[in-house]
Amino acid sequence: MTIKPEIARLLQTEAERINNPAFITEDPVQFPRRFSKLQDIEIVAFLSAIIAWGRRTMICRDAERMLNLMDNDPYNYVMDEGYLDLDPGLNLHRTFFASHFQYFLKGLREIYRQHASLDAFAKSRMVGGDEAPAWKLVEEMENVMRTVNDGKDCSQCLPVNLKSTALKRINMALRWLVRDDGIVDMGVWKSIPKSKLYIPLDVHVGNTARSLGLLTRKANDRKSVELITESLRTLRPDDPAVFDYALFGIGIEEAKNK
């Protein structure tokens, strides 16, 4: 899909406006940014992204609660199996409970037992060579998590419908971990090139994309993610996910004006 020149200018301007340090203070990206050790950053990035649905204030509140549960020492908490002491029925965020938290951290522990980092795990599974790295990464993570969790899946942690899911939360986590402009995103992963990142698509981003003529499909699914990102790659083939900031910012303005 060809992007009109005036829309391209708007996207560029909004991406530059929103992608600035002030964005950090009210966004879940603030939590992985508190850490310097790669494993801590990875754990907190994925946990913060996994609960990223609903109001941002609630997401940030509950991400803070999870950090407190881990004594603000995520990697050691995972490797020492601190999560086993939790009441599985403890509510952590909306429909995300301690049982889901335990499932995910048990899987992460197995990955870290075999690999120095999640980034190293992704590299070993050749995730960056795939045309859709986020979906490939989830597939590989789920294989491990299923093995150590009695063959069970946990859709509260990672979507299982990989052929259709937009994978919004994981695409957001990967934006944080991979993009390396040194402003908001951290750029600590080397296993995936930023040129292969996809836009994190939710209802608001989908509606904004439609209003800008970037998408005609009604569904906010994997196909729509691919179409939007394909269009945005015509503007920045090296870094299409930078326009996530533009779509977010424009969407907020549109919501205010309704």
Disulfide bonds with the S-S distance in Angstrom:
none
